Amino acid sequence: MGDATYCSIFNPLKELGKYRYKISYGGRAGMKTEHYALALLSIAEICNCRILCTREVQNSIEDSVYQTLCDIIKKFDLNFTVKKTTIEHNTTGATFLFKGLLKQTINSLKSLANIDIVWVEEAHSVSQKSWDVLLPTIRKKHSEIWISFNPEREDDPVYDMFINQKLDNAWVLQINYDKNPWFEESPLQEEMERCKRNNFSKYRHIWLGEPISDYETLVYRFDRQVNVVDHDIRYNEGFETHASWDFGTADDTAIIFYQLIPTPENDLGYLIYIFDEYVNNNEDDSHYRDVVDSKKYLIEKHYCDPAGSGRQSDLSSWIDKLKKNPRTGNIDWHFEYSNFYRSKIQQCIDATNDLVPYIRYNQHQVPHFHKMAFHWQYRTDKDGKIVLPPKPNHDEFSHVGTSFYYFGINRFPPRAKGKVRVIK
């Protein structure tokens, strides 16, 4: 197929049997659809297989990837017969079928039990009900499910199942316009540059494939390209280790764990790795003491807001209780807090935002922190503008977010002008 197979990053698509799930997602102009079509046509050229091309809604064949496949077949003069509702290879007998998922039931899909590969295009729009119907139906030995989509929201079923969760039998690729070698020759480049200049949050969603977030009203200024890493982050003895707490009883208690890795490559002197978390509620202090002790981390300091621990009588002595080892009676946890916590919340957040460029974490290891980073919002009015003075929402994300700034303002006390103190 000549230059059609130029992109080596898609080579795993051809490795039948290695992965059950093959997921490609990202922004506009990444050529995900074209690459999947090319790879599937290549497979159909060498083996007799049944390939189902599907999406949530398909009112007619024109709604499917049928035309994309036809265009590639014509361009490369491939040995297929294009019919009204199917495409068949003239030598191998491989067949492409096309169906929408919305109106399907498990019974209606039983006839497709002999499918070898399912390609789910525009998977961001596929409902949980459709996934529940489709996935158990594709059960032929060594069958595969290929998924391509431009992300919409992080809580969409496809994003939650295959991106937020880390599956051992899934190959996942995020690809954007910058991996497309022909993009510079495309008229879309001017459109991308204009979007980047005029509406950066929209650019991040449309062109970088990030889920929709109201970036202008986010509390913290995290960047998926900088802060989120693919590799596992593990605890290692010998590096400065800390924990930060937001105390709660009926609502959440959030504990975040950090290690500081010295580096001469930035002005802070460290990269800050968030490697673990624990979030729970309706538990007493002894429960959290046991959880943290069981992890066997050598934690130098714990950070918190003592005012927060005193707002309810049953929390007023948490710090004193947690400091003392219940088995030995010795004080072996050190809690620290500065007077800066008495400042306005906005000052604490602004100071901690200065640390954000130095943060690294794996979203699968700290999912509560990851969701907080891209969902905790300031209160807004009916027009979506931040209500002044700024105040973050008190919601499922606020406990982790508050715990984070307790670490920020205590480990790196702000200067008078609000900038973090550089560690020498």
Secondary structure, 3 states (H helix, E strand, C coil): CHHHHCCHHHHHHHCCCCCCEEEEECCCCCCHHHHHHHHHHHHHCCCCCEEEEEECCCCCHHHCCHHHHHHHHHHCCCCEEECCCCEEECCCCCEEEEEECCCCCCCCCHHHCCCCEEEECCHHHCCHHHHHHHHHHCCCCCCEEEEEECCCCCCCHHHHHHHHCCCCCEEEEECCHHHCCCHHHCCHHHHHHHHHHHCHHHHHHHCCCCCCCCHHHECCCCCHHHHECCCCCCCCCCCEEEEEEECCCCCEEEEEEEEEEECCCCCCCEEEEEEEEEEEECCCHHHHHHHHHHHCCCCCEEECCHHHHCCCHHHCCHHHHHHECCCCCCECCCEECCHHHHCCHHHHHHHHHCCHHHEEECCCCCHHHHHHHHHCEECECCCCCECCCCCECCCCCHHHHHHHHHHHHHHCCECCCCCECCCC
